[in-house]
Structure formats: C-alpha cells, structure tokens
Amino acid sequence: MTPEVRAARRRKIRFMVVAGVGGAVLAALAAVASDLYADDRVPPWGLVAALGLIALVAVVLVVVGVREFVAVIQGEVLAPYGVEAPARAAPLAVASILVAGLFAVVLLTDLITGSARWIVAAVLAVVVGVLYLFAFRAGSESRRHVKQARRDRGYLPGEQPWSWWVHAGYGAFFAVMFPLQIVNAVRSEASSWFFWAGSAMFAAMLISIAWSATQKWRREHRGVTRAGKAA
C-alpha cells in the first residue's frame, strides 16, 4: 500500500469519525437542553446559554468536518483526474454548510415561530443559493479539466473514477443508512419529512453508485472484448 493510499484512507476514516461522533454529541446536547427546558428546570437564559454552547461545538465540528470532507473530495473526486480544487472553494463550502445548518435548525425547531420563522428561512435559503452559485462559478475551471480528462480516459457517462473496492464501500455505507432513515421517518412525527428527504437522498446515492459500477463493468468488459478480437 502506497503512502498516498494510506493517507486517503486516513482522511476518510477521520471524516467518518468526525461526522458520526460530532452528530451524536450535538444530538445529545440538544436533547438534554430541550428536556431540561420542557421540565422548567432551567430558566430561559439557561436555555439560551445551552444553545450557545451547542452552536460553539457545532461550528468547531463543522469546520473540522468540512476540512476533512474537502480533503476527501479532493482525493476521491478530483485527484484521480489530476485536478486541484481552487483555494476559494473551501471557505465557500464552510459558509454554505453553516448557513444550511442554521436553515435546518430554524425549520426543525420552535426557536423562531410564526411568520418570523418563514421570513428568516427565506433569507437563509437565498443566502445558501448565493453561496452555492459562487462555489459553482469558482469550480468552473476544475470542471473543464475533469471533463477533458474523462474524455481522454474513455469514462462512460455516470462512471466514477473509483476502484471496485471503493464502489463496494460506498455502496455498503449508503445501503445501511437508507433503511435507518426510513425507520427514523416512520417513528418521527414532526420531523418525518426531514428523514424522508434523507431517505430519498440516500436512495439517489445508491442508484448513482450502482450505475457507476455498471458503467465501469461495461467499459472494462468492452476493453477486454476489443483486446480479444485484436488478438
């Protein structure tokens, strides 16, 4: 195993640990704060302080998680094509995820109620859209290089530049997450739409991975067939 492969594997493991543990910690903190407030065991200012602490932890986890995520994207998506992500893409990604997280908090909680909630949500949605637009424009040169590299290497539409092991790993991960999201959607009441949306996203990822594996098999099989005919 080469040092590059070991480094890429460590990046993926760090990202999974940060995402899993970080999400569990935030969920536990939010649940404790909500239960204490519901039982009138803390004053409103105490809830505000607890939410501030949760927000501080969330910012740290998001920044660390996005850094690892950007490294994984660079190593798994762009590096195989010999493309380097633009430096300005990382802070745009961090800002987008932070604002999108705040958008989810506004929609899923009662911290802001009435028409004010939808005004704030609309403003956050516009900000997210603008940030993603800037990020899309920042990556225009990278996308051009990727398209050229795909044409030069003969990749079929929808095929990812992954090994069979990577296809199997991602497929197994999303195959586990998909039914978990469905279970959460069935059990949840107020937030069931959120988990159904997550189920749809994981289903789309599973279909994408399956299509990529099919295209990879077709390309490799076509290459073997042509080699056999040439011989």
KOLFIZA-703606 format. One line per field, with one value per residue (C-alpha): x, y, z; residue in one letter; residue number from 0. Coordinates in steps of 0.1 Angstrom, whole numbers. Layout:
BEGIN
X = X|...;
Y = Y|...;
Z = Z|...;
r = A|...;
k = NUM|...;
// end
This chain:
BEGIN
X = 0|15|17|-9|-34|-28|-33|-65|-78|-69|-88|-119|-118|-113|-142|-165|-154|-160|-193|-206|-193|-200|-236|-241|-227|-248|-280|-273|-266|-297|-319|-306|-312|-347|-357|-344|-363|-395|-394|-389|-356|-337|-347|-349|-315|-301|-316|-300|-266|-270|-279|-249|-226|-242|-237|-200|-195|-213|-191|-159|-172|-185|-152|-132|-157|-157|-119|-119|-147|-129|-98|-119|-135|-100|-86|-116|-132|-106|-72|-79|-83|-51|-72|-66|-96|-94|-84|-115|-138|-131|-143|-174|-182|-178|-200|-227|-228|-230|-259|-276|-273|-289|-316|-324|-324|-350|-372|-370|-373|-396|-368|-384|-422|-449|-443|-409|-397|-406|-390|-357|-359|-364|-335|-313|-324|-314|-280|-274|-283|-260|-231|-236|-237|-203|-190|-202|-185|-153|-151|-157|-120|-119|-150|-135|-103|-124|-145|-114|-97|-129|-129|-92|-96|-128|-151|-187|-215|-221|-189|-168|-130|-132|-119|-142|-134|-144|-177|-184|-175|-197|-225|-224|-224|-255|-272|-270|-280|-310|-332|-321|-335|-368|-371|-365|-391|-417|-411|-408|-438|-430|-397|-407|-404|-368|-360|-380|-359|-328|-341|-346|-310|-295|-316|-304|-268|-273|-287|-258|-232|-249|-250|-213|-204|-225|-207|-173|-181|-193|-161|-138|-157|-156|-119|-114|-136|-117|-84|-96|-107|-74|-56;
Y = 0|33|64|82|53|52|90|88|61|80|111|90|75|109|123|94|97|135|132|103|113|150|144|122|148|176|155|145|181|194|167|174|212|206|182|205|234|214|204|240|230|258|295|308|324|290|276|304|297|259|267|290|262|238|263|267|230|228|254|236|203|217|235|203|181|203|204|166|165|188|166|135|152|163|128|108|131|155|139|109|134|154|184|206|223|261|276|298|268|256|288|289|253|260|291|272|243|266|286|255|240|272|269|234|245|272|248|219|237|262|287|311|309|324|344|354|318|318|352|341|307|326|349|319|300|329|332|294|298|327|309|278|300|315|280|267|296|291|255|262|256|224|211|218|199|170|168|167|141|119|122|113|82|70|70|63|87|84|63|75|70|46|11|-18|-17|20|12|-16|5|35|11|-7|26|40|6|8|45|42|19|38|70|52|39|74|88|62|68|106|128|165|159|129|150|156|119|111|137|120|86|100|114|80|62|85|79|41|44|66|41|12|30|39|3|-8|17|7|-30|-21|-1|-28|-56|-36|-32|-70|-78|-55|-69|-104|-95|-79|-110;
Z = 0|-11|13|-9|-4|33|36|16|38|70|56|50|85|101|82|92|129|130|112|134|168|161|151|182|205|191|192|228|239|221|237|272|267|253|282|309|294|290|326|338|354|337|331|295|298|307|275|255|272|264|228|225|238|213|185|195|194|161|145|156|143|110|103|111|93|62|61|61|36|12|16|8|-22|-34|-30|-43|-69|-83|-77|-100|-128|-119|-109|-78|-62|-61|-28|-26|-28|8|27|4|13|50|49|28|53|83|68|56|91|106|80|92|128|120|102|127|160|176|184|159|155|134|102|115|111|74|68|84|65|32|38|48|16|-5|12|6|-30|-35|-18|-39|-70|-61|-53|-87|-105|-85|-98|-135|-144|-124|-141|-176|-167|-153|-185|-207|-185|-187|-225|-227|-205|-221|-190|-197|-185|-148|-141|-112|-112|-83|-78|-72|-35|-33|-51|-26|4|-6|-16|17|36|19|19|57|60|37|59|90|76|67|103|116|92|103|140|139|138|135|116|94|62|71|74|42|24|38|26|-9|-9|2|-24|-51|-40|-41|-76|-86|-72|-88|-122|-118|-111|-142|-164|-151|-158|-193|-201|-187|-204|-237|-234|-228|-257|-280|-268|-275|-310|-317|-306;
r = M|T|P|E|V|R|A|A|R|R|R|K|I|R|F|M|V|V|A|G|V|G|G|A|V|L|A|A|L|A|A|V|A|S|D|L|Y|A|D|D|R|V|P|P|W|G|L|V|A|A|L|G|L|I|A|L|V|A|V|V|L|V|V|V|G|V|R|E|F|V|A|V|I|Q|G|E|V|L|A|P|Y|G|V|E|A|P|A|R|A|A|P|L|A|V|A|S|I|L|V|A|G|L|F|A|V|V|L|L|T|D|L|I|T|G|S|A|R|W|I|V|A|A|V|L|A|V|V|V|G|V|L|Y|L|F|A|F|R|A|G|S|E|S|R|R|H|V|K|Q|A|R|R|D|R|G|Y|L|P|G|E|Q|P|W|S|W|W|V|H|A|G|Y|G|A|F|F|A|V|M|F|P|L|Q|I|V|N|A|V|R|S|E|A|S|S|W|F|F|W|A|G|S|A|M|F|A|A|M|L|I|S|I|A|W|S|A|T|Q|K|W|R|R|E|H|R|G|V|T|R|A|G|K|A|A;
k = 0|1|2|3|4|5|6|7|8|9|10|11|12|13|14|15|16|17|18|19|20|21|22|23|24|25|26|27|28|29|30|31|32|33|34|35|36|37|38|39|40|41|42|43|44|45|46|47|48|49|50|51|52|53|54|55|56|57|58|59|60|61|62|63|64|65|66|67|68|69|70|71|72|73|74|75|76|77|78|79|80|81|82|83|84|85|86|87|88|89|90|91|92|93|94|95|96|97|98|99|100|101|102|103|104|105|106|107|108|109|110|111|112|113|114|115|116|117|118|119|120|121|122|123|124|125|126|127|128|129|130|131|132|133|134|135|136|137|138|139|140|141|142|143|144|145|146|147|148|149|150|151|152|153|154|155|156|157|158|159|160|161|162|163|164|165|166|167|168|169|170|171|172|173|174|175|176|177|178|179|180|181|182|183|184|185|186|187|188|189|190|191|192|193|194|195|196|197|198|199|200|201|202|203|204|205|206|207|208|209|210|211|212|213|214|215|216|217|218|219|220|221|222|223|224|225|226|227|228|229|230;
// end
